[in-house]
Amino acid sequence: MEIQGREAQIDRLLRGINQGQFIQIDWIDTEEIPTVQESGFRVR
């Protein structure tokens, strides 16, 4: 899984994931990358 956002938002997401019984997070790699402004997307 790949996520982006503020650290507090990511921490809240990870706490929610860890409360489930079927998912276990073994390690996390972090990398700061520049933010890209999206103008939209389309599904093909």
mmCIF entry with sequence, helices, sheets and N, C-alpha, C, O atoms, coordinates in Angstrom:
data_MODEL
# 
_entry.id   MODEL 
# 
_entity.id                         1 
_entity.type                       polymer 
_entity.pdbx_number_of_molecules   1 
# 
_entity_poly.entity_id                      1 
_entity_poly.type                           'polypeptide(L)' 
_entity_poly.nstd_linkage                   no 
_entity_poly.nstd_monomer                   no 
_entity_poly.pdbx_seq_one_letter_code       MEIQGREAQIDRLLRGINQGQFIQIDWIDTEEIPTVQESGFRVR 
_entity_poly.pdbx_seq_one_letter_code_can   MEIQGREAQIDRLLRGINQGQFIQIDWIDTEEIPTVQESGFRVR 
_entity_poly.pdbx_strand_id                 A 
# 
loop_
_entity_poly_seq.entity_id 
_entity_poly_seq.num 
_entity_poly_seq.mon_id 
_entity_poly_seq.hetero 
1 1  MET n 
1 2  GLU n 
1 3  ILE n 
1 4  GLN n 
1 5  GLY n 
1 6  ARG n 
1 7  GLU n 
1 8  ALA n 
1 9  GLN n 
1 10 ILE n 
1 11 ASP n 
1 12 ARG n 
1 13 LEU n 
1 14 LEU n 
1 15 ARG n 
1 16 GLY n 
1 17 ILE n 
1 18 ASN n 
1 19 GLN n 
1 20 GLY n 
1 21 GLN n 
1 22 PHE n 
1 23 ILE n 
1 24 GLN n 
1 25 ILE n 
1 26 ASP n 
1 27 TRP n 
1 28 ILE n 
1 29 ASP n 
1 30 THR n 
1 31 GLU n 
1 32 GLU n 
1 33 ILE n 
1 34 PRO n 
1 35 THR n 
1 36 VAL n 
1 37 GLN n 
1 38 GLU n 
1 39 SER n 
1 40 GLY n 
1 41 PHE n 
1 42 ARG n 
1 43 VAL n 
1 44 ARG n 
# 
_struct_asym.id          A 
_struct_asym.entity_id   1 
# 
_struct_conf.conf_type_id            HELX_P 
_struct_conf.id                      HELX_P1 
_struct_conf.pdbx_PDB_helix_id       AA1 
_struct_conf.beg_label_comp_id       GLU 
_struct_conf.beg_label_asym_id       A 
_struct_conf.beg_label_seq_id        7 
_struct_conf.pdbx_beg_PDB_ins_code   ? 
_struct_conf.end_label_comp_id       ASN 
_struct_conf.end_label_asym_id       A 
_struct_conf.end_label_seq_id        18 
_struct_conf.pdbx_end_PDB_ins_code   ? 
_struct_conf.beg_auth_comp_id        GLU 
_struct_conf.beg_auth_asym_id        A 
_struct_conf.beg_auth_seq_id         7 
_struct_conf.end_auth_comp_id        ASN 
_struct_conf.end_auth_asym_id        A 
_struct_conf.end_auth_seq_id         18 
_struct_conf.pdbx_PDB_helix_class    1 
_struct_conf.details                 ? 
_struct_conf.pdbx_PDB_helix_length   12 
# 
_struct_conf_type.id          HELX_P 
_struct_conf_type.criteria    ? 
_struct_conf_type.reference   ? 
# 
loop_
_atom_site.group_PDB 
_atom_site.id 
_atom_site.type_symbol 
_atom_site.label_atom_id 
_atom_site.label_alt_id 
_atom_site.label_comp_id 
_atom_site.label_asym_id 
_atom_site.label_entity_id 
_atom_site.label_seq_id 
_atom_site.pdbx_PDB_ins_code 
_atom_site.Cartn_x 
_atom_site.Cartn_y 
_atom_site.Cartn_z 
_atom_site.occupancy 
_atom_site.B_iso_or_equiv 
_atom_site.pdbx_formal_charge 
_atom_site.auth_seq_id 
_atom_site.auth_comp_id 
_atom_site.auth_asym_id 
_atom_site.auth_atom_id 
_atom_site.pdbx_PDB_model_num 
ATOM 1   N N  . MET A 1 1  ? 0.849   -1.160  0.000   1.00 0.00 ? 1  MET A N  1 
ATOM 2   C CA . MET A 1 1  ? 0.000   0.000   0.000   1.00 0.00 ? 1  MET A CA 1 
ATOM 3   C C  . MET A 1 1  ? 0.895   1.223   0.000   1.00 0.00 ? 1  MET A C  1 
ATOM 4   O O  . MET A 1 1  ? 1.977   1.208   0.586   1.00 0.00 ? 1  MET A O  1 
ATOM 5   N N  . GLU A 1 2  ? 0.456   2.257   -0.640  1.00 0.00 ? 2  GLU A N  1 
ATOM 6   C CA . GLU A 1 2  ? 1.169   3.531   -0.654  1.00 0.00 ? 2  GLU A CA 1 
ATOM 7   C C  . GLU A 1 2  ? 0.188   4.607   -0.240  1.00 0.00 ? 2  GLU A C  1 
ATOM 8   O O  . GLU A 1 2  ? -0.927  4.677   -0.756  1.00 0.00 ? 2  GLU A O  1 
ATOM 9   N N  . ILE A 1 3  ? 0.608   5.447   0.699   1.00 0.00 ? 3  ILE A N  1 
ATOM 10  C CA . ILE A 1 3  ? -0.266  6.524   1.162   1.00 0.00 ? 3  ILE A CA 1 
ATOM 11  C C  . ILE A 1 3  ? 0.518   7.821   1.187   1.00 0.00 ? 3  ILE A C  1 
ATOM 12  O O  . ILE A 1 3  ? 1.748   7.822   1.226   1.00 0.00 ? 3  ILE A O  1 
ATOM 13  N N  . GLN A 1 4  ? -0.200  8.904   1.165   1.00 0.00 ? 4  GLN A N  1 
ATOM 14  C CA . GLN A 1 4  ? 0.424   10.208  1.311   1.00 0.00 ? 4  GLN A CA 1 
ATOM 15  C C  . GLN A 1 4  ? -0.479  11.088  2.158   1.00 0.00 ? 4  GLN A C  1 
ATOM 16  O O  . GLN A 1 4  ? -1.693  10.888  2.210   1.00 0.00 ? 4  GLN A O  1 
ATOM 17  N N  . GLY A 1 5  ? 0.120   12.054  2.812   1.00 0.00 ? 5  GLY A N  1 
ATOM 18  C CA . GLY A 1 5  ? -0.657  12.970  3.627   1.00 0.00 ? 5  GLY A CA 1 
ATOM 19  C C  . GLY A 1 5  ? 0.177   13.482  4.787   1.00 0.00 ? 5  GLY A C  1 
ATOM 20  O O  . GLY A 1 5  ? 1.371   13.202  4.891   1.00 0.00 ? 5  GLY A O  1 
ATOM 21  N N  . ARG A 1 6  ? -0.464  14.221  5.636   1.00 0.00 ? 6  ARG A N  1 
ATOM 22  C CA . ARG A 1 6  ? 0.223   14.736  6.823   1.00 0.00 ? 6  ARG A CA 1 
ATOM 23  C C  . ARG A 1 6  ? 0.479   13.592  7.797   1.00 0.00 ? 6  ARG A C  1 
ATOM 24  O O  . ARG A 1 6  ? -0.258  12.607  7.832   1.00 0.00 ? 6  ARG A O  1 
ATOM 25  N N  . GLU A 1 7  ? 1.530   13.742  8.581   1.00 0.00 ? 7  GLU A N  1 
ATOM 26  C CA . GLU A 1 7  ? 1.929   12.663  9.496   1.00 0.00 ? 7  GLU A CA 1 
ATOM 27  C C  . GLU A 1 7  ? 0.807   12.285  10.458  1.00 0.00 ? 7  GLU A C  1 
ATOM 28  O O  . GLU A 1 7  ? 0.612   11.101  10.735  1.00 0.00 ? 7  GLU A O  1 
ATOM 29  N N  . ALA A 1 8  ? 0.071   13.262  10.969  1.00 0.00 ? 8  ALA A N  1 
ATOM 30  C CA . ALA A 1 8  ? -1.027  12.965  11.897  1.00 0.00 ? 8  ALA A CA 1 
ATOM 31  C C  . ALA A 1 8  ? -2.119  12.146  11.212  1.00 0.00 ? 8  ALA A C  1 
ATOM 32  O O  . ALA A 1 8  ? -2.693  11.247  11.827  1.00 0.00 ? 8  ALA A O  1 
ATOM 33  N N  . GLN A 1 9  ? -2.410  12.447  9.949   1.00 0.00 ? 9  GLN A N  1 
ATOM 34  C CA . GLN A 1 9  ? -3.422  11.703  9.213   1.00 0.00 ? 9  GLN A CA 1 
ATOM 35  C C  . GLN A 1 9  ? -2.970  10.267  8.960   1.00 0.00 ? 9  GLN A C  1 
ATOM 36  O O  . GLN A 1 9  ? -3.756  9.327   9.077   1.00 0.00 ? 9  GLN A O  1 
ATOM 37  N N  . ILE A 1 10 ? -1.701  10.113  8.614   1.00 0.00 ? 10 ILE A N  1 
ATOM 38  C CA . ILE A 1 10 ? -1.156  8.775   8.364   1.00 0.00 ? 10 ILE A CA 1 
ATOM 39  C C  . ILE A 1 10 ? -1.166  7.957   9.650   1.00 0.00 ? 10 ILE A C  1 
ATOM 40  O O  . ILE A 1 10 ? -1.521  6.778   9.629   1.00 0.00 ? 10 ILE A O  1 
ATOM 41  N N  . ASP A 1 11 ? -0.782  8.567   10.768  1.00 0.00 ? 11 ASP A N  1 
ATOM 42  C CA . ASP A 1 11 ? -0.811  7.856   12.052  1.00 0.00 ? 11 ASP A CA 1 
ATOM 43  C C  . ASP A 1 11 ? -2.221  7.387   12.388  1.00 0.00 ? 11 ASP A C  1 
ATOM 44  O O  . ASP A 1 11 ? -2.408  6.266   12.861  1.00 0.00 ? 11 ASP A O  1 
ATOM 45  N N  . ARG A 1 12 ? -3.212  8.239   12.147  1.00 0.00 ? 12 ARG A N  1 
ATOM 46  C CA . ARG A 1 12 ? -4.609  7.870   12.438  1.00 0.00 ? 12 ARG A CA 1 
ATOM 47  C C  . ARG A 1 12 ? -5.038  6.698   11.546  1.00 0.00 ? 12 ARG A C  1 
ATOM 48  O O  . ARG A 1 12 ? -5.717  5.784   12.013  1.00 0.00 ? 12 ARG A O  1 
ATOM 49  N N  . LEU A 1 13 ? -4.652  6.721   10.289  1.00 0.00 ? 13 LEU A N  1 
ATOM 50  C CA . LEU A 1 13 ? -4.974  5.624   9.383   1.00 0.00 ? 13 LEU A CA 1 
ATOM 51  C C  . LEU A 1 13 ? -4.331  4.324   9.855   1.00 0.00 ? 13 LEU A C  1 
ATOM 52  O O  . LEU A 1 13 ? -4.987  3.283   9.888   1.00 0.00 ? 13 LEU A O  1 
ATOM 53  N N  . LEU A 1 14 ? -3.063  4.377   10.217  1.00 0.00 ? 14 LEU A N  1 
ATOM 54  C CA . LEU A 1 14 ? -2.361  3.169   10.650  1.00 0.00 ? 14 LEU A CA 1 
ATOM 55  C C  . LEU A 1 14 ? -2.950  2.601   11.938  1.00 0.00 ? 14 LEU A C  1 
ATOM 56  O O  . LEU A 1 14 ? -3.036  1.383   12.093  1.00 0.00 ? 14 LEU A O  1 
ATOM 57  N N  . ARG A 1 15 ? -3.353  3.466   12.856  1.00 0.00 ? 15 ARG A N  1 
ATOM 58  C CA . ARG A 1 15 ? -4.006  2.976   14.082  1.00 0.00 ? 15 ARG A CA 1 
ATOM 59  C C  . ARG A 1 15 ? -5.296  2.238   13.738  1.00 0.00 ? 15 ARG A C  1 
ATOM 60  O O  . ARG A 1 15 ? -5.589  1.194   14.321  1.00 0.00 ? 15 ARG A O  1 
ATOM 61  N N  . GLY A 1 16 ? -6.064  2.773   12.797  1.00 0.00 ? 16 GLY A N  1 
ATOM 62  C CA . GLY A 1 16 ? -7.302  2.110   12.379  1.00 0.00 ? 16 GLY A CA 1 
ATOM 63  C C  . GLY A 1 16 ? -7.037  0.767   11.727  1.00 0.00 ? 16 GLY A C  1 
ATOM 64  O O  . GLY A 1 16 ? -7.742  -0.206  11.994  1.00 0.00 ? 16 GLY A O  1 
ATOM 65  N N  . ILE A 1 17 ? -6.021  0.707   10.873  1.00 0.00 ? 17 ILE A N  1 
ATOM 66  C CA . ILE A 1 17 ? -5.675  -0.553  10.212  1.00 0.00 ? 17 ILE A CA 1 
ATOM 67  C C  . ILE A 1 17 ? -5.233  -1.586  11.242  1.00 0.00 ? 17 ILE A C  1 
ATOM 68  O O  . ILE A 1 17 ? -5.623  -2.751  11.158  1.00 0.00 ? 17 ILE A O  1 
ATOM 69  N N  . ASN A 1 18 ? -4.436  -1.175  12.196  1.00 0.00 ? 18 ASN A N  1 
ATOM 70  C CA . ASN A 1 18 ? -3.908  -2.104  13.195  1.00 0.00 ? 18 ASN A CA 1 
ATOM 71  C C  . ASN A 1 18 ? -4.980  -2.667  14.121  1.00 0.00 ? 18 ASN A C  1 
ATOM 72  O O  . ASN A 1 18 ? -4.747  -3.677  14.785  1.00 0.00 ? 18 ASN A O  1 
ATOM 73  N N  . GLN A 1 19 ? -6.139  -2.040  14.179  1.00 0.00 ? 19 GLN A N  1 
ATOM 74  C CA . GLN A 1 19 ? -7.218  -2.547  15.032  1.00 0.00 ? 19 GLN A CA 1 
ATOM 75  C C  . GLN A 1 19 ? -7.933  -3.745  14.408  1.00 0.00 ? 19 GLN A C  1 
ATOM 76  O O  . GLN A 1 19 ? -8.628  -4.490  15.098  1.00 0.00 ? 19 GLN A O  1 
ATOM 77  N N  . GLY A 1 20 ? -7.758  -3.923  13.102  1.00 0.00 ? 20 GLY A N  1 
ATOM 78  C CA . GLY A 1 20 ? -8.384  -5.057  12.419  1.00 0.00 ? 20 GLY A CA 1 
ATOM 79  C C  . GLY A 1 20 ? -7.678  -6.357  12.781  1.00 0.00 ? 20 GLY A C  1 
ATOM 80  O O  . GLY A 1 20 ? -6.562  -6.344  13.302  1.00 0.00 ? 20 GLY A O  1 
ATOM 81  N N  . GLN A 1 21 ? -8.332  -7.474  12.505  1.00 0.00 ? 21 GLN A N  1 
ATOM 82  C CA . GLN A 1 21 ? -7.754  -8.759  12.880  1.00 0.00 ? 21 GLN A CA 1 
ATOM 83  C C  . GLN A 1 21 ? -7.059  -9.467  11.732  1.00 0.00 ? 21 GLN A C  1 
ATOM 84  O O  . GLN A 1 21 ? -6.429  -10.501 11.954  1.00 0.00 ? 21 GLN A O  1 
ATOM 85  N N  . PHE A 1 22 ? -7.150  -8.949  10.505  1.00 0.00 ? 22 PHE A N  1 
ATOM 86  C CA . PHE A 1 22 ? -6.598  -9.652  9.354   1.00 0.00 ? 22 PHE A CA 1 
ATOM 87  C C  . PHE A 1 22 ? -5.377  -8.973  8.736   1.00 0.00 ? 22 PHE A C  1 
ATOM 88  O O  . PHE A 1 22 ? -4.783  -9.516  7.804   1.00 0.00 ? 22 PHE A O  1 
ATOM 89  N N  . ILE A 1 23 ? -4.999  -7.816  9.228   1.00 0.00 ? 23 ILE A N  1 
ATOM 90  C CA . ILE A 1 23 ? -3.872  -7.077  8.654   1.00 0.00 ? 23 ILE A CA 1 
ATOM 91  C C  . ILE A 1 23 ? -2.815  -6.867  9.734   1.00 0.00 ? 23 ILE A C  1 
ATOM 92  O O  . ILE A 1 23 ? -3.128  -6.502  10.867  1.00 0.00 ? 23 ILE A O  1 
ATOM 93  N N  . GLN A 1 24 ? -1.567  -7.101  9.362   1.00 0.00 ? 24 GLN A N  1 
ATOM 94  C CA . GLN A 1 24 ? -0.446  -6.861  10.258  1.00 0.00 ? 24 GLN A CA 1 
ATOM 95  C C  . GLN A 1 24 ? 0.607   -6.078  9.488   1.00 0.00 ? 24 GLN A C  1 
ATOM 96  O O  . GLN A 1 24 ? 1.010   -6.493  8.402   1.00 0.00 ? 24 GLN A O  1 
ATOM 97  N N  . ILE A 1 25 ? 1.053   -4.963  10.028  1.00 0.00 ? 25 ILE A N  1 
ATOM 98  C CA . ILE A 1 25 ? 2.085   -4.146  9.394   1.00 0.00 ? 25 ILE A CA 1 
ATOM 99  C C  . ILE A 1 25 ? 3.420   -4.543  10.004  1.00 0.00 ? 25 ILE A C  1 
ATOM 100 O O  . ILE A 1 25 ? 3.638   -4.380  11.205  1.00 0.00 ? 25 ILE A O  1 
ATOM 101 N N  . ASP A 1 26 ? 4.316   -5.069  9.165   1.00 0.00 ? 26 ASP A N  1 
ATOM 102 C CA . ASP A 1 26 ? 5.614   -5.537  9.644   1.00 0.00 ? 26 ASP A CA 1 
ATOM 103 C C  . ASP A 1 26 ? 6.660   -4.431  9.654   1.00 0.00 ? 26 ASP A C  1 
ATOM 104 O O  . ASP A 1 26 ? 7.472   -4.365  10.577  1.00 0.00 ? 26 ASP A O  1 
ATOM 105 N N  . TRP A 1 27 ? 6.658   -3.566  8.652   1.00 0.00 ? 27 TRP A N  1 
ATOM 106 C CA . TRP A 1 27 ? 7.592   -2.446  8.637   1.00 0.00 ? 27 TRP A CA 1 
ATOM 107 C C  . TRP A 1 27 ? 7.045   -1.350  7.755   1.00 0.00 ? 27 TRP A C  1 
ATOM 108 O O  . TRP A 1 27 ? 6.152   -1.572  6.937   1.00 0.00 ? 27 TRP A O  1 
ATOM 109 N N  . ILE A 1 28 ? 7.596   -0.157  7.935   1.00 0.00 ? 28 ILE A N  1 
ATOM 110 C CA . ILE A 1 28 ? 7.178   1.005   7.162   1.00 0.00 ? 28 ILE A CA 1 
ATOM 111 C C  . ILE A 1 28 ? 8.426   1.697   6.638   1.00 0.00 ? 28 ILE A C  1 
ATOM 112 O O  . ILE A 1 28 ? 9.335   2.013   7.405   1.00 0.00 ? 28 ILE A O  1 
ATOM 113 N N  . ASP A 1 29 ? 8.470   1.931   5.333   1.00 0.00 ? 29 ASP A N  1 
ATOM 114 C CA . ASP A 1 29 ? 9.518   2.738   4.724   1.00 0.00 ? 29 ASP A CA 1 
ATOM 115 C C  . ASP A 1 29 ? 8.930   4.111   4.454   1.00 0.00 ? 29 ASP A C  1 
ATOM 116 O O  . ASP A 1 29 ? 7.812   4.222   3.949   1.00 0.00 ? 29 ASP A O  1 
ATOM 117 N N  . THR A 1 30 ? 9.663   5.142   4.781   1.00 0.00 ? 30 THR A N  1 
ATOM 118 C CA . THR A 1 30 ? 9.171   6.495   4.524   1.00 0.00 ? 30 THR A CA 1 
ATOM 119 C C  . THR A 1 30 ? 10.129  7.223   3.597   1.00 0.00 ? 30 THR A C  1 
ATOM 120 O O  . THR A 1 30 ? 11.338  6.989   3.602   1.00 0.00 ? 30 THR A O  1 
ATOM 121 N N  . GLU A 1 31 ? 9.557   8.099   2.815   1.00 0.00 ? 31 GLU A N  1 
ATOM 122 C CA . GLU A 1 31 ? 10.339  8.916   1.895   1.00 0.00 ? 31 GLU A CA 1 
ATOM 123 C C  . GLU A 1 31 ? 9.571   10.202  1.649   1.00 0.00 ? 31 GLU A C  1 
ATOM 124 O O  . GLU A 1 31 ? 8.400   10.164  1.273   1.00 0.00 ? 31 GLU A O  1 
ATOM 125 N N  . GLU A 1 32 ? 10.213  11.326  1.854   1.00 0.00 ? 32 GLU A N  1 
ATOM 126 C CA . GLU A 1 32 ? 9.573   12.601  1.569   1.00 0.00 ? 32 GLU A CA 1 
ATOM 127 C C  . GLU A 1 32 ? 9.760   12.898  0.095   1.00 0.00 ? 32 GLU A C  1 
ATOM 128 O O  . GLU A 1 32 ? 10.882  12.923  -0.411  1.00 0.00 ? 32 GLU A O  1 
ATOM 129 N N  . ILE A 1 33 ? 8.653   13.123  -0.587  1.00 0.00 ? 33 ILE A N  1 
ATOM 130 C CA . ILE A 1 33 ? 8.695   13.454  -2.004  1.00 0.00 ? 33 ILE A CA 1 
ATOM 131 C C  . ILE A 1 33 ? 7.900   14.737  -2.231  1.00 0.00 ? 33 ILE A C  1 
ATOM 132 O O  . ILE A 1 33 ? 7.007   15.054  -1.446  1.00 0.00 ? 33 ILE A O  1 
ATOM 133 N N  . PRO A 1 34 ? 8.209   15.468  -3.280  1.00 0.00 ? 34 PRO A N  1 
ATOM 134 C CA . PRO A 1 34 ? 7.476   16.711  -3.538  1.00 0.00 ? 34 PRO A CA 1 
ATOM 135 C C  . PRO A 1 34 ? 6.004   16.433  -3.826  1.00 0.00 ? 34 PRO A C  1 
ATOM 136 O O  . PRO A 1 34 ? 5.659   15.410  -4.418  1.00 0.00 ? 34 PRO A O  1 
ATOM 137 N N  . THR A 1 35 ? 5.163   17.333  -3.411  1.00 0.00 ? 35 THR A N  1 
ATOM 138 C CA . THR A 1 35 ? 3.729   17.216  -3.648  1.00 0.00 ? 35 THR A CA 1 
ATOM 139 C C  . THR A 1 35 ? 3.424   17.542  -5.102  1.00 0.00 ? 35 THR A C  1 
ATOM 140 O O  . THR A 1 35 ? 3.953   18.505  -5.656  1.00 0.00 ? 35 THR A O  1 
ATOM 141 N N  . VAL A 1 36 ? 2.575   16.737  -5.710  1.00 0.00 ? 36 VAL A N  1 
ATOM 142 C CA . VAL A 1 36 ? 2.140   16.969  -7.084  1.00 0.00 ? 36 VAL A CA 1 
ATOM 143 C C  . VAL A 1 36 ? 0.683   17.377  -7.042  1.00 0.00 ? 36 VAL A C  1 
ATOM 144 O O  . VAL A 1 36 ? -0.148  16.669  -6.473  1.00 0.00 ? 36 VAL A O  1 
ATOM 145 N N  . GLN A 1 37 ? 0.368   18.517  -7.641  1.00 0.00 ? 37 GLN A N  1 
ATOM 146 C CA . GLN A 1 37 ? -1.013  18.970  -7.687  1.00 0.00 ? 37 GLN A CA 1 
ATOM 147 C C  . GLN A 1 37 ? -1.734  18.240  -8.818  1.00 0.00 ? 37 GLN A C  1 
ATOM 148 O O  . GLN A 1 37 ? -1.348  18.352  -9.982  1.00 0.00 ? 37 GLN A O  1 
ATOM 149 N N  . GLU A 1 38 ? -2.764  17.507  -8.478  1.00 0.00 ? 38 GLU A N  1 
ATOM 150 C CA . GLU A 1 38 ? -3.558  16.755  -9.448  1.00 0.00 ? 38 GLU A CA 1 
ATOM 151 C C  . GLU A 1 38 ? -4.692  17.645  -9.940  1.00 0.00 ? 38 GLU A C  1 
ATOM 152 O O  . GLU A 1 38 ? -5.344  18.320  -9.143  1.00 0.00 ? 38 GLU A O  1 
ATOM 153 N N  . SER A 1 39 ? -4.926  17.648  -11.229 1.00 0.00 ? 39 SER A N  1 
ATOM 154 C CA . SER A 1 39 ? -6.038  18.425  -11.769 1.00 0.00 ? 39 SER A CA 1 
ATOM 155 C C  . SER A 1 39 ? -7.266  17.557  -12.007 1.00 0.00 ? 39 SER A C  1 
ATOM 156 O O  . SER A 1 39 ? -8.337  18.060  -12.349 1.00 0.00 ? 39 SER A O  1 
ATOM 157 N N  . GLY A 1 40 ? -7.104  16.261  -11.827 1.00 0.00 ? 40 GLY A N  1 
ATOM 158 C CA . GLY A 1 40 ? -8.218  15.350  -12.019 1.00 0.00 ? 40 GLY A CA 1 
ATOM 159 C C  . GLY A 1 40 ? -7.699  13.990  -12.461 1.00 0.00 ? 40 GLY A C  1 
ATOM 160 O O  . GLY A 1 40 ? -6.491  13.780  -12.565 1.00 0.00 ? 40 GLY A O  1 
ATOM 161 N N  . PHE A 1 41 ? -8.604  13.087  -12.715 1.00 0.00 ? 41 PHE A N  1 
ATOM 162 C CA . PHE A 1 41 ? -8.231  11.766  -13.181 1.00 0.00 ? 41 PHE A CA 1 
ATOM 163 C C  . PHE A 1 41 ? -9.389  11.184  -13.982 1.00 0.00 ? 41 PHE A C  1 
ATOM 164 O O  . PHE A 1 41 ? -10.511 11.687  -13.929 1.00 0.00 ? 41 PHE A O  1 
ATOM 165 N N  . ARG A 1 42 ? -9.106  10.131  -14.715 1.00 0.00 ? 42 ARG A N  1 
ATOM 166 C CA . ARG A 1 42 ? -10.163 9.445   -15.425 1.00 0.00 ? 42 ARG A CA 1 
ATOM 167 C C  . ARG A 1 42 ? -9.902  7.944   -15.372 1.00 0.00 ? 42 ARG A C  1 
ATOM 168 O O  . ARG A 1 42 ? -8.759  7.493   -15.290 1.00 0.00 ? 42 ARG A O  1 
ATOM 169 N N  . VAL A 1 43 ? -10.966 7.205   -15.422 1.00 0.00 ? 43 VAL A N  1 
ATOM 170 C CA . VAL A 1 43 ? -10.894 5.744   -15.375 1.00 0.00 ? 43 VAL A CA 1 
ATOM 171 C C  . VAL A 1 43 ? -11.055 5.237   -16.795 1.00 0.00 ? 43 VAL A C  1 
ATOM 172 O O  . VAL A 1 43 ? -11.976 5.628   -17.512 1.00 0.00 ? 43 VAL A O  1 
ATOM 173 N N  . ARG A 1 44 ? -10.144 4.362   -17.189 1.00 0.00 ? 44 ARG A N  1 
ATOM 174 C CA . ARG A 1 44 ? -10.214 3.800   -18.548 1.00 0.00 ? 44 ARG A CA 1 
ATOM 175 C C  . ARG A 1 44 ? -10.797 2.423   -18.518 1.00 0.00 ? 44 ARG A C  1 
ATOM 176 O O  . ARG A 1 44 ? -10.936 1.788   -19.563 1.00 0.00 ? 44 ARG A O  1 
# 
